[in-house]
């Protein structure tokens, strides 16, 4: 079974605390233009689906609110309402060195939000394709498929 290990990515917060987070390197592609961006995606087992920031969609050539774009309202942190706009993307999972592609999704409609959240990799569009193991002691993530 193909698999890949990722270290936790450590961030220092303004109060000086340092925490490890479950981010993995990805390439996000607009399949209509083949334009792409490298990013870190937060593995979020509590997110039903992926959520991308509006800035990412715009940078890849999507017109966030153009006519014909589906919009909806989803629940954010603490059940706050977040308006989202669906755009088509392909997600490629990269190894830690970002040198190649180790897995690629099909084209999927992903919700994009103007609130500019981090790139969230949720269940329906990403995590459901993997077995995810998070080892907090070793600060390591294992994805296999």
N, C-alpha and C positions, 0 to 999 in steps of 0.2 A: 504494500500500500504506500503510495507517495506521501511524503511528510516533510515538514520543515520546522525547525526550532527558531524561536526569536527571543532575544533578551528583553526584559522590561526596559522601557525608556524612562529615564529618570529626569524629573523636572524639579527645579528649585522655585518655590513660591516666594512672594514678597515678604512673608513673615520668616523666611529662612528655612522652613521645613523642606525636606527633599522626599519625594515619593516616586515609586516606580509605577508605571502605567502600562496597560495592555494595548499598545499601539503596534501596528504592523505596517511595513512599507507597501504602498500600492501605486499603480498607475491608473489614472482615471481617463477614459477615452470617450470623446464624442464620436460615435460611429458614423455620423453624417459627414464629418469633415476630417476624420482621423487625427484631429488635434488631441494632444494629451498633456497631462500634468502629473508630476510625481507628488505624492502626498503621504502623510501618515494617517491611517484609519484607526479609530478607537474601536476595539472589539467590545460590543455592548450587548450582552445576553439579555438585557431587559428591554431592548428596542425591537419592536416587531419587524421593522424593516430598516433599510439604510436611510440616512438623511445627509444631504450635502448642503454646504453653504451656498447662498446665491452667488457670491463672488466667484466660486469655482465654476458654476454653470456659465456665468457670463464670460469668464476667462477662456472657456472652451467653445465659445460661439453660440451659446443658447441665449435667446431673448426671453428672459424670465417670465414675463407676463404677456407675451405676444398672443394674438387671437388664436384660438384653437388649443391653447395650452390648458390641460386639466388642472384645476386647483381643488384643494380640500383643506380641511382644518383637522389637525392632529393634536394629541396631547403631548405637551412637553414636560419639563421638570415640574414637579408638584402640580400636575394636571393643568398647567397653563395652556391656553389655546395658541397654537402656532399655525399660521396660514402657510401652506406649502404649494409648490408648483411642480408638476411632473415633467421630467425631461429624460431622454434616453441616453444611457451611458453603458460602457463596458468597463468592468473592473478587472485589473490584472494584479495578482498577488506576486510580490517580488521577494527575493531572499534578502537577508539583512544588508548585504552589500549593494543591493539594488541593481545588480549587473545583468539580470535576465528575468524572464517571466517563468514562474513555477506553476501557475494556475491561472486560467482565464474564465470569466463568466460569459454567458450569452448576453446579448443586448437586453437591458432591463430599464423600465421606467422607474426612476428614483425621485423621491420627494426632495425638493430644494427649498430652503427657508431663508428669508431675508434677515432673520435674526442672527445669521452667520454663526451657527454652531460649529464645533469641530466636525471633521468628516467622521460620521458614525456608521459603523458596519454592523447592521442588525441581522436579525434571523432570516427573514424571507428572501432577501436578495444576496446574502453572503454566507452567514454562519450555518445555514441549513445544509450547505454542501460539504461541511467539515465535521470532524470530531475534534473538539477543542479541549485541551488539557492545560490548565493554568497551575503552575507549580510556584506558589508564593515563597516557599523556602529558598528555592534556587533562583527566584525571580526570572522565570522562564516560561514561554508559551510554546506549546506543541500544536500544530495544525496538521491533521492528516486527512486524506481523501481517497 
